[in-house]
């Protein structure tokens, strides 16, 4: 009969190792490619749903910050310029800091609510409420 430690070691060998840094909320990296003068983002809608934000709002922010034009086509977004993925990932991080993460507790459990003409980022975890720019 095997000892407890031997069985425990055997069980640990069979368990799949967790991937990533171990944080609960990791911003997904953009996937896509450049075709001629256009940049095609294939996982745009997956990122928007992961951040739990309206794709229209997210698209508007990216287009304004990247200073380009673009459109949604099916389940992907096409930008009318060649833009490196590192720059797009940087803008996604900026969007997350401004419109997703709570400024009080740092958790991503937030929602954007409009009261009159002012938009607020309301945290569902700690209850904090911070004003955000409503016009992007």
N, C-alpha and C positions, 0 to 999 in steps of 0.2 A: 504494500500500500504506500502511495506517495505521501509525502509530508504536505502540510498546508502551503508552505512557501513554494514548493515545486509546482503545485497546482496553480497557485497564484501567478507565478512566472509564466507558466504555459498559457494561462488566460490572457495575460497582458500581451503576449506575442500575437495572439489571434485578434486582438482589438485593433481597429483601424485608427491610425494616428490622426488627430485633428489637424486640419490645414488652416493656414492663416495665422494671424498674430494672437488669436484668442480673444480679441475684443468682440463685443456683441454687435457693434455697428461698424462695418467697414464700407467705405465708399467704393463701389465697383469701378473698375477701370474701363475706359471706353474701348470698344472694338470697332474696327472698320478698316477702310483702305482708301487710297487715293486713286482716282480714275481720271486721267487727263488733268483738267484744272479743278476738279471737284473732289471734295472729301465726303465719303459715305460712311455714316455711323450706323452700324448694324444693330447695336444694342441700346439705342436711345430710349425706347419705350420701357425696356427692362430697368434701366437706371431710374427713369422717372417713377415707375411703380415701386422700386425699392426705396426711393426717397419719400414715397407717398405724397407726391406733388402732382398737380395738373400738368400734363405734357405741354399744354399751350404756354403756361407760365414759365416752365423750364426752358422751352424752345425760345421764347421771347428774350429771356435773360442771356442765353448762350449766343444768340444772334447779335444782340446789342454789345455784349462784352467782347466778342470775337470780331466785331466790326465787319460783318459779312451778311450776305443774304442767304436764304435757304428755305427749304420746304420739306414737308413730310411726304413720303411716298411709301404707301403700304405700312410696313412695320419698321421702317428705317428713316433716317433724316439725311438729307443731302445739303451740304454746304457748298456755296458757289466759289470757294477759294481752296487752295492747298493750305491746310492747317495741320501742324504736327500734333500727334496725339498727346504729347506732354503738355502742350498749351491748353488743349481741350480739358484734360484731366485737372489742370490747375484751376480753370474756370469752374469746373464742377465742384471742386473743393470750396471755392469762394461762395458758390451758390449754397452749398450745404451749411457753411458757417453762418451765412446771413439769413437763410430762409428755412432751415431744417433744425439745426441744433439749438436747444434752449440756452439762452445766455446765462441763466441762473444755475442750472444743474448740469448742463452739457449733454442731456439725453436727447435722442432723436424723436421722442414721442410727442410730437407737436402737430398743430394744425394752424392753417392761416384762416383767420376770421376777419370779416369786415364789419365795422360798426360805423355807421354814417359814411363818411368819406375816408376814414382812417383804417388801415389794415394792421392787424395785430398778429403776432406769433404767440399762440397760447399753448403752454406746456400741459400735457395730460398727466405727466408724472408728478410735478411739484406744484402746478397751478399758477406758475408765473405767467405774466402777460407783458410782452414788449412790443412797442410799435416798430413796424418795418416800413420800408418805402413801398407804396402801393403802385406807383408808376415805375415801370422798368424801362 
